């Protein structure tokens, strides 16, 4: 069975999608760090989540093309 199908069937991907870590960095050259505009949020998404998104998207495109679902 295809890996994308297995992850999709058991719903494991949905739990992986929530694995995002956010870091808050100071912006350089700001005089006062009491304002929210003095910070830059950086979100890091789980790499496995990105790969699975791509695999599932490619799988869905293949199915749509195979069965001509958009015609």
PyMOL Python script that loads the backbone (N, CA, C, O; Angstrom):
from pymol import cmd

cmd.read_pdbstr("""\
ATOM      1  N   UNK A   1       0.846  -1.182   0.000  1.00  0.00           N
ATOM      2  CA  UNK A   1       0.000   0.000   0.000  1.00  0.00           C
ATOM      3  C   UNK A   1       0.892   1.246   0.000  1.00  0.00           C
ATOM      4  O   UNK A   1       1.965   1.249   0.603  1.00  0.00           O
ATOM      5  N   UNK A   2       0.453   2.269  -0.660  1.00  0.00           N
ATOM      6  CA  UNK A   2       1.197   3.526  -0.774  1.00  0.00           C
ATOM      7  C   UNK A   2       1.280   4.216   0.586  1.00  0.00           C
ATOM      8  O   UNK A   2       0.324   4.185   1.361  1.00  0.00           O
ATOM      9  N   UNK A   3       2.422   4.838   0.872  1.00  0.00           N
ATOM     10  CA  UNK A   3       2.645   5.511   2.152  1.00  0.00           C
ATOM     11  C   UNK A   3       1.623   6.617   2.378  1.00  0.00           C
ATOM     12  O   UNK A   3       1.109   6.764   3.487  1.00  0.00           O
ATOM     13  N   UNK A   4       1.323   7.392   1.348  1.00  0.00           N
ATOM     14  CA  UNK A   4       0.356   8.491   1.481  1.00  0.00           C
ATOM     15  C   UNK A   4      -1.008   7.955   1.887  1.00  0.00           C
ATOM     16  O   UNK A   4      -1.694   8.567   2.706  1.00  0.00           O
ATOM     17  N   UNK A   5      -1.409   6.820   1.326  1.00  0.00           N
ATOM     18  CA  UNK A   5      -2.704   6.237   1.677  1.00  0.00           C
ATOM     19  C   UNK A   5      -2.740   5.836   3.146  1.00  0.00           C
ATOM     20  O   UNK A   5      -3.728   6.073   3.840  1.00  0.00           O
ATOM     21  N   UNK A   6      -1.661   5.230   3.609  1.00  0.00           N
ATOM     22  CA  UNK A   6      -1.618   4.776   5.000  1.00  0.00           C
ATOM     23  C   UNK A   6      -1.728   5.954   5.954  1.00  0.00           C
ATOM     24  O   UNK A   6      -2.532   5.918   6.886  1.00  0.00           O
ATOM     25  N   UNK A   7      -0.937   6.993   5.739  1.00  0.00           N
ATOM     26  CA  UNK A   7      -1.003   8.159   6.617  1.00  0.00           C
ATOM     27  C   UNK A   7      -2.371   8.821   6.555  1.00  0.00           C
ATOM     28  O   UNK A   7      -2.888   9.290   7.569  1.00  0.00           O
ATOM     29  N   UNK A   8      -2.950   8.856   5.373  1.00  0.00           N
ATOM     30  CA  UNK A   8      -4.251   9.487   5.188  1.00  0.00           C
ATOM     31  C   UNK A   8      -5.346   8.679   5.883  1.00  0.00           C
ATOM     32  O   UNK A   8      -6.227   9.250   6.525  1.00  0.00           O
ATOM     33  N   UNK A   9      -5.291   7.354   5.755  1.00  0.00           N
ATOM     34  CA  UNK A   9      -6.312   6.477   6.336  1.00  0.00           C
ATOM     35  C   UNK A   9      -6.285   6.515   7.856  1.00  0.00           C
ATOM     36  O   UNK A   9      -7.337   6.621   8.487  1.00  0.00           O
ATOM     37  N   UNK A  10      -5.100   6.430   8.457  1.00  0.00           N
ATOM     38  CA  UNK A  10      -5.034   6.383   9.921  1.00  0.00           C
ATOM     39  C   UNK A  10      -5.101   7.760  10.567  1.00  0.00           C
ATOM     40  O   UNK A  10      -5.193   7.859  11.790  1.00  0.00           O
ATOM     41  N   UNK A  11      -5.058   8.833   9.761  1.00  0.00           N
ATOM     42  CA  UNK A  11      -5.185  10.182  10.295  1.00  0.00           C
ATOM     43  C   UNK A  11      -3.949  10.680  11.005  1.00  0.00           C
ATOM     44  O   UNK A  11      -4.021  11.652  11.756  1.00  0.00           O
ATOM     45  N   UNK A  12      -2.818  10.042  10.787  1.00  0.00           N
ATOM     46  CA  UNK A  12      -1.585  10.428  11.459  1.00  0.00           C
ATOM     47  C   UNK A  12      -1.121  11.803  11.001  1.00  0.00           C
ATOM     48  O   UNK A  12      -0.545  12.559  11.782  1.00  0.00           O
ATOM     49  N   UNK A  13      -1.368  12.124   9.754  1.00  0.00           N
ATOM     50  CA  UNK A  13      -0.940  13.407   9.199  1.00  0.00           C
ATOM     51  C   UNK A  13      -1.571  14.569   9.946  1.00  0.00           C
ATOM     52  O   UNK A  13      -0.921  15.594  10.151  1.00  0.00           O
ATOM     53  N   UNK A  14      -2.812  14.432  10.352  1.00  0.00           N
ATOM     54  CA  UNK A  14      -3.506  15.526  11.018  1.00  0.00           C
ATOM     55  C   UNK A  14      -2.818  15.895  12.328  1.00  0.00           C
ATOM     56  O   UNK A  14      -2.779  17.068  12.698  1.00  0.00           O
ATOM     57  N   UNK A  15      -2.282  14.913  13.025  1.00  0.00           N
ATOM     58  CA  UNK A  15      -1.570  15.204  14.260  1.00  0.00           C
ATOM     59  C   UNK A  15      -0.206  15.830  13.964  1.00  0.00           C
ATOM     60  O   UNK A  15       0.262  16.668  14.735  1.00  0.00           O
ATOM     61  N   UNK A  16       0.429  15.444  12.878  1.00  0.00           N
ATOM     62  CA  UNK A  16       1.721  16.013  12.520  1.00  0.00           C
ATOM     63  C   UNK A  16       1.596  17.481  12.126  1.00  0.00           C
ATOM     64  O   UNK A  16       2.516  18.267  12.353  1.00  0.00           O
ATOM     65  N   UNK A  17       0.479  17.845  11.546  1.00  0.00           N
ATOM     66  CA  UNK A  17       0.303  19.208  11.067  1.00  0.00           C
ATOM     67  C   UNK A  17       0.360  20.254  12.161  1.00  0.00           C
ATOM     68  O   UNK A  17       0.572  21.432  11.876  1.00  0.00           O
ATOM     69  N   UNK A  18       0.178  19.852  13.391  1.00  0.00           N
ATOM     70  CA  UNK A  18       0.173  20.794  14.503  1.00  0.00           C
ATOM     71  C   UNK A  18       1.565  21.011  15.099  1.00  0.00           C
ATOM     72  O   UNK A  18       1.716  21.769  16.057  1.00  0.00           O
ATOM     73  N   UNK A  19       2.559  20.364  14.550  1.00  0.00           N
ATOM     74  CA  UNK A  19       3.915  20.448  15.105  1.00  0.00           C
ATOM     75  C   UNK A  19       4.647  21.661  14.542  1.00  0.00           C
ATOM     76  O   UNK A  19       5.494  21.529  13.660  1.00  0.00           O
ATOM     77  N   UNK A  20       4.317  22.834  15.054  1.00  0.00           N
ATOM     78  CA  UNK A  20       4.960  24.069  14.616  1.00  0.00           C
ATOM     79  C   UNK A  20       5.552  24.754  15.851  1.00  0.00           C
ATOM     80  O   UNK A  20       4.878  24.912  16.868  1.00  0.00           O
ATOM     81  N   UNK A  21       6.810  25.153  15.748  1.00  0.00           N
ATOM     82  CA  UNK A  21       7.491  25.849  16.828  1.00  0.00           C
ATOM     83  C   UNK A  21       7.713  27.292  16.376  1.00  0.00           C
ATOM     84  O   UNK A  21       8.160  27.534  15.255  1.00  0.00           O
ATOM     85  N   UNK A  22       7.402  28.237  17.243  1.00  0.00           N
ATOM     86  CA  UNK A  22       7.589  29.644  16.912  1.00  0.00           C
ATOM     87  C   UNK A  22       8.643  30.259  17.829  1.00  0.00           C
ATOM     88  O   UNK A  22       8.560  30.160  19.053  1.00  0.00           O
ATOM     89  N   UNK A  23       9.631  30.893  17.212  1.00  0.00           N
ATOM     90  CA  UNK A  23      10.665  31.615  17.941  1.00  0.00           C
ATOM     91  C   UNK A  23      10.424  33.107  17.759  1.00  0.00           C
ATOM     92  O   UNK A  23       9.991  33.553  16.696  1.00  0.00           O
ATOM     93  N   UNK A  24      10.702  33.852  18.779  1.00  0.00           N
ATOM     94  CA  UNK A  24      10.564  35.303  18.712  1.00  0.00           C
ATOM     95  C   UNK A  24      11.979  35.894  18.737  1.00  0.00           C
ATOM     96  O   UNK A  24      12.737  35.656  19.677  1.00  0.00           O
ATOM     97  N   UNK A  25      12.326  36.657  17.713  1.00  0.00           N
ATOM     98  CA  UNK A  25      13.649  37.263  17.608  1.00  0.00           C
ATOM     99  C   UNK A  25      13.537  38.782  17.698  1.00  0.00           C
ATOM    100  O   UNK A  25      12.541  39.369  17.275  1.00  0.00           O
ATOM    101  N   UNK A  26      14.572  39.406  18.255  1.00  0.00           N
ATOM    102  CA  UNK A  26      14.633  40.867  18.287  1.00  0.00           C
ATOM    103  C   UNK A  26      14.961  41.390  16.892  1.00  0.00           C
ATOM    104  O   UNK A  26      15.773  40.798  16.180  1.00  0.00           O
ATOM    105  N   UNK A  27      14.336  42.489  16.502  1.00  0.00           N
ATOM    106  CA  UNK A  27      14.726  43.185  15.274  1.00  0.00           C
ATOM    107  C   UNK A  27      15.898  44.101  15.620  1.00  0.00           C
ATOM    108  O   UNK A  27      15.872  44.806  16.629  1.00  0.00           O
ATOM    109  N   UNK A  28      16.902  44.081  14.790  1.00  0.00           N
ATOM    110  CA  UNK A  28      18.085  44.903  15.057  1.00  0.00           C
ATOM    111  C   UNK A  28      17.776  46.384  14.855  1.00  0.00           C
ATOM    112  O   UNK A  28      16.955  46.755  14.016  1.00  0.00           O
ATOM    113  N   UNK A  29      18.441  47.205  15.629  1.00  0.00           N
ATOM    114  CA  UNK A  29      18.331  48.649  15.461  1.00  0.00           C
ATOM    115  C   UNK A  29      17.128  49.284  16.119  1.00  0.00           C
ATOM    116  O   UNK A  29      16.888  50.475  15.922  1.00  0.00           O
ATOM    117  N   UNK A  30      16.363  48.535  16.893  1.00  0.00           N
ATOM    118  CA  UNK A  30      15.208  49.114  17.584  1.00  0.00           C
ATOM    119  C   UNK A  30      15.666  49.712  18.914  1.00  0.00           C
ATOM    120  O   UNK A  30      16.426  49.086  19.653  1.00  0.00           O
ATOM    121  N   UNK A  31      15.205  50.912  19.212  1.00  0.00           N
ATOM    122  CA  UNK A  31      15.622  51.605  20.432  1.00  0.00           C
ATOM    123  C   UNK A  31      14.908  51.056  21.664  1.00  0.00           C
ATOM    124  O   UNK A  31      15.491  50.990  22.746  1.00  0.00           O
ATOM    125  N   UNK A  32      13.638  50.661  21.497  1.00  0.00           N
ATOM    126  CA  UNK A  32      12.851  50.229  22.644  1.00  0.00           C
ATOM    127  C   UNK A  32      12.181  48.892  22.333  1.00  0.00           C
ATOM    128  O   UNK A  32      11.416  48.785  21.374  1.00  0.00           O
ATOM    129  N   UNK A  33      12.466  47.882  23.138  1.00  0.00           N
ATOM    130  CA  UNK A  33      11.895  46.553  22.903  1.00  0.00           C
ATOM    131  C   UNK A  33      10.599  46.323  23.679  1.00  0.00           C
ATOM    132  O   UNK A  33      10.182  45.177  23.850  1.00  0.00           O
ATOM    133  N   UNK A  34       9.962  47.384  24.147  1.00  0.00           N
ATOM    134  CA  UNK A  34       8.674  47.260  24.816  1.00  0.00           C
ATOM    135  C   UNK A  34       7.516  47.204  23.819  1.00  0.00           C
ATOM    136  O   UNK A  34       6.393  46.872  24.201  1.00  0.00           O
ATOM    137  N   UNK A  35       7.771  47.522  22.547  1.00  0.00           N
ATOM    138  CA  UNK A  35       6.732  47.517  21.526  1.00  0.00           C
ATOM    139  C   UNK A  35       6.748  46.205  20.752  1.00  0.00           C
ATOM    140  O   UNK A  35       7.814  45.642  20.501  1.00  0.00           O
ATOM    141  N   UNK A  36       5.573  45.720  20.376  1.00  0.00           N
ATOM    142  CA  UNK A  36       5.487  44.450  19.639  1.00  0.00           C
ATOM    143  C   UNK A  36       6.178  44.506  18.284  1.00  0.00           C
ATOM    144  O   UNK A  36       6.659  43.481  17.800  1.00  0.00           O
ATOM    145  N   UNK A  37       6.236  45.672  17.667  1.00  0.00           N
ATOM    146  CA  UNK A  37       6.882  45.815  16.372  1.00  0.00           C
ATOM    147  C   UNK A  37       8.396  45.640  16.426  1.00  0.00           C
ATOM    148  O   UNK A  37       9.062  45.634  15.391  1.00  0.00           O
ATOM    149  N   UNK A  38       8.932  45.498  17.624  1.00  0.00           N
ATOM    150  CA  UNK A  38      10.374  45.324  17.788  1.00  0.00           C
ATOM    151  C   UNK A  38      10.799  43.856  17.712  1.00  0.00           C
ATOM    152  O   UNK A  38      11.979  43.538  17.864  1.00  0.00           O
ATOM    153  N   UNK A  39       9.838  42.971  17.479  1.00  0.00           N
ATOM    154  CA  UNK A  39      10.122  41.543  17.464  1.00  0.00           C
ATOM    155  C   UNK A  39       9.711  40.931  16.126  1.00  0.00           C
ATOM    156  O   UNK A  39       8.830  41.452  15.442  1.00  0.00           O
ATOM    157  N   UNK A  40      10.348  39.835  15.765  1.00  0.00           N
ATOM    158  CA  UNK A  40      10.042  39.119  14.528  1.00  0.00           C
ATOM    159  C   UNK A  40       9.748  37.657  14.872  1.00  0.00           C
ATOM    160  O   UNK A  40      10.642  36.947  15.332  1.00  0.00           O
ATOM    161  N   UNK A  41       8.498  37.189  14.655  1.00  0.00           N
ATOM    162  CA  UNK A  41       8.203  35.770  14.904  1.00  0.00           C
ATOM    163  C   UNK A  41       8.681  34.905  13.729  1.00  0.00           C
ATOM    164  O   UNK A  41       8.470  35.255  12.568  1.00  0.00           O
ATOM    165  N   UNK A  42       9.315  33.796  14.037  1.00  0.00           N
ATOM    166  CA  UNK A  42       9.775  32.840  13.043  1.00  0.00           C
ATOM    167  C   UNK A  42       9.112  31.506  13.361  1.00  0.00           C
ATOM    168  O   UNK A  42       9.319  30.954  14.441  1.00  0.00           O
ATOM    169  N   UNK A  43       8.315  30.983  12.427  1.00  0.00           N
ATOM    170  CA  UNK A  43       7.623  29.712  12.630  1.00  0.00           C
ATOM    171  C   UNK A  43       8.366  28.600  11.899  1.00  0.00           C
ATOM    172  O   UNK A  43       8.647  28.707  10.705  1.00  0.00           O
ATOM    173  N   UNK A  44       8.677  27.540  12.622  1.00  0.00           N
ATOM    174  CA  UNK A  44       9.353  26.378  12.048  1.00  0.00           C
ATOM    175  C   UNK A  44       8.386  25.205  12.039  1.00  0.00           C
ATOM    176  O   UNK A  44       7.936  24.745  13.089  1.00  0.00           O
ATOM    177  N   UNK A  45       8.076  24.735  10.853  1.00  0.00           N
ATOM    178  CA  UNK A  45       7.150  23.629  10.702  1.00  0.00           C
ATOM    179  C   UNK A  45       7.930  22.325  10.665  1.00  0.00           C
ATOM    180  O   UNK A  45       9.060  22.276  10.178  1.00  0.00           O
ATOM    181  N   UNK A  46       7.325  21.289  11.176  1.00  0.00           N
ATOM    182  CA  UNK A  46       7.929  19.966  11.171  1.00  0.00           C
ATOM    183  C   UNK A  46       8.256  19.547   9.736  1.00  0.00           C
ATOM    184  O   UNK A  46       7.390  19.620   8.864  1.00  0.00           O
ATOM    185  N   UNK A  47       9.487  19.110   9.480  1.00  0.00           N
ATOM    186  CA  UNK A  47       9.919  18.731   8.133  1.00  0.00           C
ATOM    187  C   UNK A  47       9.120  17.546   7.607  1.00  0.00           C
ATOM    188  O   UNK A  47       8.755  17.521   6.432  1.00  0.00           O
ATOM    189  N   UNK A  48       8.846  16.570   8.456  1.00  0.00           N
ATOM    190  CA  UNK A  48       8.066  15.412   8.026  1.00  0.00           C
ATOM    191  C   UNK A  48       6.667  15.846   7.597  1.00  0.00           C
ATOM    192  O   UNK A  48       6.095  15.298   6.656  1.00  0.00           O
ATOM    193  N   UNK A  49       6.130  16.834   8.299  1.00  0.00           N
ATOM    194  CA  UNK A  49       4.816  17.364   7.937  1.00  0.00           C
ATOM    195  C   UNK A  49       4.830  17.963   6.537  1.00  0.00           C
ATOM    196  O   UNK A  49       3.896  17.755   5.762  1.00  0.00           O
ATOM    197  N   UNK A  50       5.893  18.712   6.206  1.00  0.00           N
ATOM    198  CA  UNK A  50       6.005  19.314   4.875  1.00  0.00           C
ATOM    199  C   UNK A  50       6.088  18.240   3.800  1.00  0.00           C
ATOM    200  O   UNK A  50       5.453  18.357   2.752  1.00  0.00           O
ATOM    201  N   UNK A  51       6.866  17.198   4.056  1.00  0.00           N
ATOM    202  CA  UNK A  51       7.030  16.121   3.082  1.00  0.00           C
ATOM    203  C   UNK A  51       5.707  15.395   2.872  1.00  0.00           C
ATOM    204  O   UNK A  51       5.326  15.112   1.736  1.00  0.00           O
ATOM    205  N   UNK A  52       5.004  15.092   3.963  1.00  0.00           N
ATOM    206  CA  UNK A  52       3.722  14.394   3.841  1.00  0.00           C
ATOM    207  C   UNK A  52       2.684  15.245   3.124  1.00  0.00           C
ATOM    208  O   UNK A  52       1.875  14.714   2.363  1.00  0.00           O
ATOM    209  N   UNK A  53       2.691  16.561   3.352  1.00  0.00           N
ATOM    210  CA  UNK A  53       1.772  17.433   2.620  1.00  0.00           C
ATOM    211  C   UNK A  53       1.994  17.307   1.123  1.00  0.00           C
ATOM    212  O   UNK A  53       1.043  17.210   0.347  1.00  0.00           O
ATOM    213  N   UNK A  54       3.257  17.311   0.730  1.00  0.00           N
ATOM    214  CA  UNK A  54       3.596  17.222  -0.692  1.00  0.00           C
ATOM    215  C   UNK A  54       3.202  15.865  -1.273  1.00  0.00           C
ATOM    216  O   UNK A  54       2.663  15.794  -2.378  1.00  0.00           O
ATOM    217  N   UNK A  55       3.468  14.793  -0.534  1.00  0.00           N
ATOM    218  CA  UNK A  55       3.130  13.449  -1.001  1.00  0.00           C
ATOM    219  C   UNK A  55       1.619  13.306  -1.170  1.00  0.00           C
ATOM    220  O   UNK A  55       1.150  12.773  -2.175  1.00  0.00           O
ATOM    221  N   UNK A  56       0.872  13.777  -0.197  1.00  0.00           N
ATOM    222  CA  UNK A  56      -0.587  13.673  -0.270  1.00  0.00           C
ATOM    223  C   UNK A  56      -1.138  14.555  -1.387  1.00  0.00           C
ATOM    224  O   UNK A  56      -2.063  14.147  -2.090  1.00  0.00           O
ATOM    225  N   UNK A  57      -0.590  15.749  -1.561  1.00  0.00           N
ATOM    226  CA  UNK A  57      -1.046  16.636  -2.636  1.00  0.00           C
ATOM    227  C   UNK A  57      -0.779  15.997  -4.002  1.00  0.00           C
ATOM    228  O   UNK A  57      -1.639  16.034  -4.882  1.00  0.00           O
ATOM    229  N   UNK A  58       0.405  15.415  -4.181  1.00  0.00           N
ATOM    230  CA  UNK A  58       0.723  14.742  -5.442  1.00  0.00           C
ATOM    231  C   UNK A  58      -0.209  13.558  -5.682  1.00  0.00           C
ATOM    232  O   UNK A  58      -0.651  13.327  -6.807  1.00  0.00           O
ATOM    233  N   UNK A  59      -0.503  12.813  -4.625  1.00  0.00           N
ATOM    234  CA  UNK A  59      -1.405  11.667  -4.736  1.00  0.00           C
ATOM    235  C   UNK A  59      -2.804  12.127  -5.153  1.00  0.00           C
ATOM    236  O   UNK A  59      -3.441  11.504  -6.003  1.00  0.00           O
ATOM    237  N   UNK A  60      -3.272  13.213  -4.556  1.00  0.00           N
ATOM    238  CA  UNK A  60      -4.598  13.720  -4.900  1.00  0.00           C
ATOM    239  C   UNK A  60      -4.647  14.218  -6.338  1.00  0.00           C
ATOM    240  O   UNK A  60      -5.650  14.016  -7.023  1.00  0.00           O
ATOM    241  N   UNK A  61      -3.591  14.859  -6.806  1.00  0.00           N
ATOM    242  CA  UNK A  61      -3.529  15.327  -8.197  1.00  0.00           C
ATOM    243  C   UNK A  61      -3.582  14.134  -9.148  1.00  0.00           C
ATOM    244  O   UNK A  61      -4.269  14.180 -10.168  1.00  0.00           O
ATOM    245  N   UNK A  62      -2.855  13.066  -8.814  1.00  0.00           N
ATOM    246  CA  UNK A  62      -2.877  11.860  -9.650  1.00  0.00           C
ATOM    247  C   UNK A  62      -4.280  11.269  -9.744  1.00  0.00           C
ATOM    248  O   UNK A  62      -4.710  10.862 -10.823  1.00  0.00           O
ATOM    249  N   UNK A  63      -4.990  11.221  -8.629  1.00  0.00           N
ATOM    250  CA  UNK A  63      -6.352  10.669  -8.614  1.00  0.00           C
ATOM    251  C   UNK A  63      -7.286  11.545  -9.452  1.00  0.00           C
ATOM    252  O   UNK A  63      -8.088  11.032 -10.233  1.00  0.00           O
ATOM    253  N   UNK A  64      -7.182  12.860  -9.288  1.00  0.00           N
ATOM    254  CA  UNK A  64      -8.038  13.788 -10.046  1.00  0.00           C
ATOM    255  C   UNK A  64      -7.788  13.640 -11.537  1.00  0.00           C
ATOM    256  O   UNK A  64      -8.732  13.633 -12.327  1.00  0.00           O
ATOM    257  N   UNK A  65      -6.515  13.521 -11.931  1.00  0.00           N
ATOM    258  CA  UNK A  65      -6.200  13.361 -13.347  1.00  0.00           C
ATOM    259  C   UNK A  65      -6.627  11.993 -13.881  1.00  0.00           C
ATOM    260  O   UNK A  65      -7.119  11.891 -15.005  1.00  0.00           O
ATOM    261  N   UNK A  66      -6.442  10.952 -13.085  1.00  0.00           N
ATOM    262  CA  UNK A  66      -6.794   9.588 -13.520  1.00  0.00           C
ATOM    263  C   UNK A  66      -8.283   9.447 -13.797  1.00  0.00           C
ATOM    264  O   UNK A  66      -8.678   8.840 -14.793  1.00  0.00           O
ATOM    265  N   UNK A  67      -9.102  10.001 -12.928  1.00  0.00           N
ATOM    266  CA  UNK A  67     -10.553   9.860 -13.064  1.00  0.00           C
ATOM    267  C   UNK A  67     -11.218  11.078 -13.704  1.00  0.00           C
ATOM    268  O   UNK A  67     -12.446  11.145 -13.776  1.00  0.00           O
ATOM    269  N   UNK A  68     -10.416  12.045 -14.172  1.00  0.00           N
ATOM    270  CA  UNK A  68     -10.909  13.256 -14.846  1.00  0.00           C
ATOM    271  C   UNK A  68     -12.024  13.921 -14.023  1.00  0.00           C
ATOM    272  O   UNK A  68     -13.120  14.166 -14.526  1.00  0.00           O
ATOM    273  N   UNK A  69     -11.725  14.204 -12.772  1.00  0.00           N
ATOM    274  CA  UNK A  69     -12.737  14.749 -11.859  1.00  0.00           C
ATOM    275  C   UNK A  69     -13.005  16.230 -12.065  1.00  0.00           C
ATOM    276  O   UNK A  69     -14.021  16.734 -11.586  1.00  0.00           O
ATOM    277  N   UNK A  70     -12.133  16.941 -12.758  1.00  0.00           N
ATOM    278  CA  UNK A  70     -12.326  18.367 -12.938  1.00  0.00           C
ATOM    279  C   UNK A  70     -12.837  18.734 -14.329  1.00  0.00           C
ATOM    280  O   UNK A  70     -12.843  19.910 -14.692  1.00  0.00           O
ATOM    281  N   UNK A  71     -13.250  17.780 -15.083  1.00  0.00           N
ATOM    282  CA  UNK A  71     -13.775  18.081 -16.427  1.00  0.00           C
ATOM    283  C   UNK A  71     -15.247  18.343 -16.415  1.00  0.00           C
ATOM    284  O   UNK A  71     -15.835  18.609 -17.463  1.00  0.00           O
TER     285      UNK A  71
END
""", "prot")
cmd.dss("prot")
cmd.show_as("cartoon", "prot")
cmd.util.cbc("prot")
cmd.orient("prot")
